[in-house]
């Protein structure tokens, strides 16, 4: 994966040199709002002439904002010093940025920041220790060890903001006092104090600017009206940091151990292990002895180092990946990384930009398309980049953000881009088959999203959940051409139905709770057909429908679904339940109470699964209900065929409880959807 990212970085940087060239690939994207919403730059301007801060939020975010204010994200690593003068976190400016800029010893900039530090900040321990508002019992918590990033706090007690206003309504001593009295735990008191202080300052900023926090897209540190990001010395420092250039490292250090080489290009000059910490992706562990040479963390560099040139390419490619090749599949964040296997023409930055746009468009459309036409057009546009000049494969990286780094949940490598064409063809065939077998329903569609809403996932700690891994196994199979176990797939489908029926919260299916399960199950049935067409499921051998004494519609459906005799028996049982349900719905739909539109027959179904004894009991219940609802004469043929097939196989029943339930529900869903679409069609015909 590193090699692919470095290759992208190499294309982006090319032969360019100088700060402008480097900044063009190192700046991170800031989300630019749509026409209907606006986001702003908050310039926090410190005056060196008087103790006063001016906060200006007049400037709107646009495509040039990130470059204009040298936005390169935050310093990598949870414990890294945050010193960048443009950030998306207001908290950094309240305690960290100014002290860290002083320590950076950046010419001109650090001297300016030293003045600001002396004028506007206090050492919080000393400040609170001298406060007359606090009693000795409260001050004793100040003896705790304090981390470097919490040593200094903005002196909001003695600073005016925007025409003699205050950033916080409460003095710092009161904020601390309330924290001590209300906190369940006083461990890490200074971190807690910074969190509460930040909240107070954020509320104050909201009142001063009349903007919600989410409306501010970037905070920029200014002094005397000039952004610190505009100083050439500051820009040099940012680029040097990203390139891992420090004093004494421009040439190979004498102390550098013999035999070390760059992990990427095999060069031996300007090597660094620390450089890998500059990327959001953590390619290697950096804190466990077992991965270090001779089990000594000091010897990581002996195993893994990177040279200055490759590091810059790696950082540039890493930023491009996060800016341009990021998408979502349901609750999953995904990066789509291309691997160029063959190129007969030189790759260019413009080509990468356009390719990345088409890659994400195609995946997004395959995930949730508005129409088959849009899916076809987006895929056609994407595959036009897959020509004789460039042959590439795709890698899907499912990940989650963990503090200041990125944790990979699943890596799906070497995906042929032609899979998108296969997805379109499969979706098109399924839609056509649904129309022929069920009816004309323009809202029906099968996509990657349909699979997401067929497998239950607990959304809390999604990256750790077993259900999420099961769903990712399905996506892996689709993109990699692997086979899926049908029984495992159906078990997941039935568990998803259970989540909806029993109203379980906290799942990805919550929006379906309270709905009739028919539309959900019929979608699952055609998801199976979708996966069969993609060759992810083996197509089963169905029965000879010519022997069935049924309507042509039913025989055609059974044949198209490749149901064998046991599955046909279950399907027909489900159809009968659908007939009973339709009759019960019509009888109750006009009621004015909670029983309106109820189908009591569904209470006879155990949604945790149906074994053989429960199946036999359900058949008897259905027969009795057909008599009770006085529809047995109209359904006797279906019941007879169901009973004949069931009796033939019941003694050697091989389907598990999930499969048994699923094929019963498939019959119920078939009948219910047919009734709904016919009613809708009749209503439209009448209205015309």
NORURHU-V88073 format. One record per pair of residues at least 24 apart in sequence whose C-alpha atoms are under 7 Angstrom apart, sorted by the first residue. I is the first residue (numbers start at 1). J is the second residue. D is the distance in whole Angstrom. If there is no record, write none. Layout:
I_J_D ; I_J_D
This chain:
3_264_7 ; 4_339_6 ; 5_314_6 ; 5_317_5 ; 5_318_6 ; 6_310_7 ; 6_313_5 ; 6_314_5 ; 6_317_6 ; 8_317_5 ; 9_313_4 ; 9_314_6 ; 9_316_5 ; 9_317_4 ; 10_313_5 ; 11_347_6 ; 11_348_6 ; 11_349_6 ; 12_349_5 ; 25_316_5 ; 26_72_6 ; 26_316_6 ; 26_319_7 ; 27_66_6 ; 27_67_6 ; 27_70_6 ; 27_71_5 ; 27_72_5 ; 28_66_7 ; 28_71_6 ; 28_72_5 ; 28_73_6 ; 28_319_6 ; 28_323_7 ; 29_66_6 ; 29_323_6 ; 30_66_6 ; 32_61_6 ; 32_62_6 ; 32_63_7 ; 38_215_7 ; 39_215_5 ; 39_216_5 ; 39_217_6 ; 40_215_6 ; 40_216_5 ; 40_217_6 ; 40_218_7 ; 41_216_6 ; 41_217_6 ; 41_218_5 ; 41_219_6 ; 42_216_7 ; 42_218_6 ; 42_219_5 ; 42_220_6 ; 43_219_6 ; 43_220_5 ; 43_221_6 ; 43_222_6 ; 44_220_6 ; 44_221_5 ; 44_222_6 ; 45_221_6 ; 45_222_4 ; 45_223_5 ; 45_224_6 ; 45_225_6 ; 46_222_6 ; 46_223_5 ; 46_224_6 ; 47_223_6 ; 47_224_5 ; 48_116_7 ; 48_224_7 ; 51_119_7 ; 51_159_6 ; 52_159_6 ; 52_160_5 ; 52_161_6 ; 53_160_6 ; 53_161_5 ; 53_162_7 ; 54_161_6 ; 54_162_5 ; 55_162_6 ; 57_209_7 ; 61_217_7 ; 69_229_6 ; 70_229_6 ; 76_277_6 ; 76_278_6 ; 76_279_7 ; 76_280_7 ; 76_404_6 ; 77_404_5 ; 77_405_7 ; 78_403_6 ; 78_404_5 ; 85_220_6 ; 85_221_5 ; 85_228_6 ; 85_229_6 ; 86_218_7 ; 86_219_6 ; 86_220_4 ; 86_221_6 ; 87_218_6 ; 87_219_5 ; 87_220_7 ; 88_217_6 ; 88_218_5 ; 88_219_6 ; 90_219_7 ; 91_198_6 ; 94_153_6 ; 94_154_5 ; 95_149_7 ; 95_150_6 ; 95_152_5 ; 95_153_5 ; 95_154_6 ; 96_149_5 ; 106_233_7 ; 106_234_7 ; 106_237_7 ; 107_233_6 ; 109_234_7 ; 120_154_6 ; 120_155_6 ; 121_152_6 ; 121_153_6 ; 121_154_5 ; 121_155_5 ; 122_152_5 ; 122_153_6 ; 122_154_6 ; 122_155_6 ; 123_151_6 ; 123_152_5 ; 123_153_6 ; 124_151_6 ; 124_152_6 ; 124_153_6 ; 128_173_6 ; 131_173_7 ; 133_173_7 ; 146_190_7 ; 150_190_6 ; 150_191_7 ; 167_201_6 ; 167_204_5 ; 167_205_6 ; 168_200_6 ; 168_201_6 ; 168_204_5 ; 242_278_7 ; 242_312_7 ; 243_308_6 ; 243_311_6 ; 243_312_5 ; 244_275_6 ; 244_308_7 ; 260_302_6 ; 261_305_7 ; 262_305_5 ; 262_306_4 ; 262_307_5 ; 263_304_6 ; 263_305_6 ; 263_306_6 ; 264_306_7 ; 264_310_7 ; 267_307_7 ; 269_307_6 ; 270_307_5 ; 270_308_6 ; 271_305_6 ; 271_306_5 ; 271_307_4 ; 271_308_7 ; 272_305_5 ; 272_306_5 ; 272_307_6 ; 273_301_5 ; 273_304_6 ; 273_305_4 ; 273_306_6 ; 275_306_7 ; 275_311_6 ; 278_315_7 ; 279_315_6 ; 279_318_6 ; 280_405_5 ; 280_406_6 ; 281_405_6 ; 281_406_5 ; 282_405_7 ; 282_406_7 ; 324_356_6 ; 325_356_6 ; 325_360_6 ; 327_360_6 ; 329_367_7 ; 330_452_7 ; 332_398_7 ; 333_398_6 ; 333_399_6 ; 333_400_7 ; 334_396_7 ; 334_397_5 ; 334_398_5 ; 334_399_6 ; 335_396_6 ; 335_397_5 ; 335_398_7 ; 336_394_6 ; 336_395_6 ; 336_396_5 ; 336_397_6 ; 337_394_6 ; 337_395_5 ; 337_396_6 ; 338_392_6 ; 338_393_6 ; 338_394_4 ; 338_395_6 ; 339_392_5 ; 339_393_5 ; 339_394_6 ; 340_391_6 ; 340_392_4 ; 340_393_7 ; 341_391_6 ; 341_392_5 ; 342_390_6 ; 342_391_5 ; 342_392_7 ; 343_389_5 ; 343_390_4 ; 343_391_6 ; 344_389_5 ; 344_390_6 ; 345_389_6 ; 355_385_7 ; 358_382_5 ; 366_447_6 ; 366_448_6 ; 367_447_6 ; 367_448_5 ; 367_449_5 ; 368_447_6 ; 368_448_7 ; 368_449_6 ; 372_428_7 ; 375_424_7 ; 376_424_6 ; 379_420_6 ; 379_421_6 ; 393_417_6 ; 409_463_6 ; 412_476_6 ; 415_479_6 ; 415_480_6 ; 419_479_7 ; 422_534_7 ; 426_530_6 ; 426_533_6 ; 426_534_6 ; 427_530_7 ; 430_526_7 ; 430_529_7 ; 430_530_6 ; 437_557_6 ; 438_673_7 ; 438_674_6 ; 439_674_7 ; 439_677_6 ; 446_527_7 ; 451_527_7 ; 453_508_7 ; 453_509_6 ; 454_493_6 ; 454_496_6 ; 454_524_6 ; 455_492_5 ; 455_493_6 ; 455_496_6 ; 456_495_7 ; 456_496_5 ; 456_507_6 ; 456_508_6 ; 456_509_7 ; 457_507_5 ; 457_508_6 ; 458_506_6 ; 458_507_5 ; 458_508_7 ; 459_506_6 ; 459_507_6 ; 459_508_6 ; 477_536_6 ; 478_536_6 ; 481_536_6 ; 482_536_6 ; 483_536_4 ; 483_537_6 ; 484_536_6 ; 484_537_6 ; 486_537_7 ; 487_659_7 ; 490_658_7 ; 490_659_6 ; 490_662_7 ; 491_658_5 ; 494_658_6 ; 494_662_7 ; 498_607_6 ; 498_608_7 ; 518_668_7 ; 518_669_4 ; 518_672_6 ; 518_673_7 ; 519_669_7 ; 519_673_7 ; 521_665_7 ; 521_666_6 ; 521_669_6 ; 522_666_6 ; 522_669_6 ; 522_670_7 ; 525_666_7 ; 549_641_7 ; 550_637_7 ; 550_638_7 ; 565_645_6 ; 566_645_7 ; 566_646_6 ; 566_649_7 ; 567_663_6 ; 569_642_5 ; 569_645_6 ; 569_646_6 ; 570_660_7 ; 570_663_6 ; 570_664_5 ; 571_663_5 ; 571_664_5 ; 571_666_6 ; 571_667_4 ; 572_638_7 ; 572_642_6 ; 572_667_6 ; 573_642_6 ; 573_664_6 ; 573_667_7 ; 574_664_4 ; 574_665_6 ; 574_666_7 ; 574_667_4 ; 574_668_4 ; 575_667_4 ; 575_668_5 ; 575_671_6 ; 577_601_7 ; 577_622_7 ; 577_668_6 ; 578_668_5 ; 578_671_5 ; 578_672_6 ; 580_626_7 ; 609_657_5 ; 609_658_5 ; 609_661_6 ; 610_657_5 ; 610_658_7 ; 610_660_6 ; 610_661_5 ; 611_656_7 ; 611_657_5
